[in-house]
């Protein structure tokens, strides 16, 4: 008999974020504890480990051809992205915008409803 199998968190579709807070997010009738990446390939669990850089955004770079706008929810407060990260994203054709997680969720939902090529990196807040 097999034990519990832990899989990387992944919802294989695009969906608006219904709620955020208490350390996680609700979307597509499910909840996820922790941070998330909302990408063309779906919604993925994300562990930025206290930093937002090219390594923690590797999936974004992998899917860059399908992304025009990246919204980065940096938690309770807005923190700018490092200039070299913004430049690397622009080189791949992605406009990035850092803002609080709440603002990023709201903006993501609007752009998603408009069927825009939007992605979001959202740090969970309490």
C-alpha positions as CSV (number, residue, x, y, z in Angstrom):
1,X,0.0,0.0,0.0
2,X,1.4,3.4,-1.0
3,X,1.7,6.2,1.4
4,X,0.6,9.8,0.8
5,X,1.9,11.2,-2.5
6,X,2.8,14.9,-2.3
7,X,2.6,16.6,-5.7
8,X,3.6,20.1,-6.7
9,X,0.5,22.3,-6.5
10,X,-0.9,23.0,-9.9
11,X,-4.3,23.9,-11.4
12,X,-4.1,23.3,-15.1
13,X,-6.1,26.3,-16.3
14,X,-6.6,30.0,-16.1
15,X,-8.9,31.2,-13.4
16,X,-9.6,34.5,-11.6
17,X,-8.5,34.7,-8.0
18,X,-11.6,34.7,-5.9
19,X,-10.1,35.7,-2.6
20,X,-6.7,36.2,-0.9
21,X,-5.5,36.5,2.7
22,X,-5.0,34.1,5.7
23,X,-1.7,33.0,4.0
24,X,-3.2,31.8,0.7
25,X,-5.6,32.2,-2.2
26,X,-9.0,30.8,-3.4
27,X,-9.6,30.2,-7.1
28,X,-11.6,27.7,-9.2
29,X,-13.5,26.5,-6.2
30,X,-10.3,25.5,-4.4
31,X,-7.9,27.0,-1.9
32,X,-4.1,27.1,-1.8
33,X,-2.0,27.9,1.2
34,X,1.1,29.9,0.2
35,X,2.1,32.0,-2.8
36,X,1.1,31.3,-6.4
37,X,2.1,31.9,-10.0
38,X,-0.8,32.4,-12.4
39,X,0.5,31.5,-15.8
40,X,-0.8,30.5,-19.2
41,X,-0.1,26.9,-18.2
42,X,-2.2,27.2,-15.1
43,X,-1.9,28.2,-11.5
44,X,1.2,26.9,-9.7
45,X,2.3,26.8,-6.1
46,X,5.2,29.2,-5.7
47,X,7.9,29.5,-3.1
48,X,9.8,32.7,-3.7
49,X,11.8,32.2,-0.4
50,X,11.9,35.8,0.4
51,X,13.2,37.0,-2.9
52,X,11.8,37.7,-6.4
53,X,14.5,37.2,-9.0
54,X,15.1,35.4,-12.3
55,X,15.5,32.1,-10.5
56,X,12.2,32.3,-8.6
57,X,10.5,33.5,-11.7
58,X,11.9,30.7,-14.0
59,X,8.5,29.5,-15.0
60,X,7.6,33.0,-16.2
61,X,10.7,33.1,-18.4
62,X,9.8,29.6,-19.6
63,X,6.4,30.8,-20.8
64,X,7.4,34.3,-21.9
65,X,6.1,33.9,-25.4
66,X,2.6,33.7,-24.1
67,X,2.9,36.6,-21.6
68,X,2.6,40.3,-22.3
69,X,2.1,41.6,-18.8
70,X,3.4,40.2,-15.4
71,X,1.8,41.6,-12.3
72,X,3.9,41.0,-9.2
73,X,2.1,41.1,-5.9
74,X,4.8,41.8,-3.3
75,X,2.8,41.2,-0.1
76,X,1.1,43.9,2.0
77,X,3.3,46.7,0.7
78,X,4.6,47.5,-2.8
79,X,8.3,46.7,-3.3
80,X,9.9,47.5,-6.7
81,X,11.5,44.8,-8.7
82,X,15.3,44.9,-9.2
83,X,16.2,46.9,-12.3
84,X,18.1,44.0,-13.8
85,X,15.0,41.7,-13.4
86,X,12.7,44.3,-15.0
87,X,15.2,44.6,-17.9
88,X,15.4,40.8,-18.4
89,X,11.6,40.6,-18.5
90,X,11.4,43.5,-21.0
91,X,14.0,41.6,-23.2
92,X,11.6,38.7,-23.3
93,X,8.7,41.1,-24.3
94,X,7.1,41.2,-20.8
95,X,6.0,44.4,-19.2
96,X,6.2,44.0,-15.4
97,X,4.4,45.9,-12.7
98,X,5.1,45.4,-8.9
99,X,2.3,46.3,-6.5
100,X,0.7,45.1,-3.3
101,X,-0.8,41.6,-3.5
102,X,-4.3,42.9,-3.2
103,X,-3.8,45.4,-6.1
104,X,-2.2,42.7,-8.2
105,X,-5.1,40.3,-7.6
106,X,-7.7,42.9,-8.6
107,X,-5.7,44.0,-11.7
108,X,-5.0,40.3,-12.7
109,X,-8.7,39.5,-12.6
110,X,-9.7,42.5,-14.8
111,X,-7.0,41.8,-17.4
112,X,-7.9,38.1,-17.4
113,X,-11.6,38.9,-17.9
114,X,-10.4,41.0,-20.9
115,X,-8.6,37.9,-22.3
116,X,-5.3,39.7,-22.1
117,X,-2.0,37.8,-22.1
118,X,-1.5,38.4,-18.3
119,X,0.4,36.5,-15.7
120,X,0.8,37.1,-12.0
121,X,3.3,36.2,-9.3
122,X,1.5,36.6,-6.0
123,X,3.0,36.5,-2.5
124,X,0.6,35.3,0.1
125,X,-0.5,37.7,2.8
126,X,-2.1,37.1,6.2
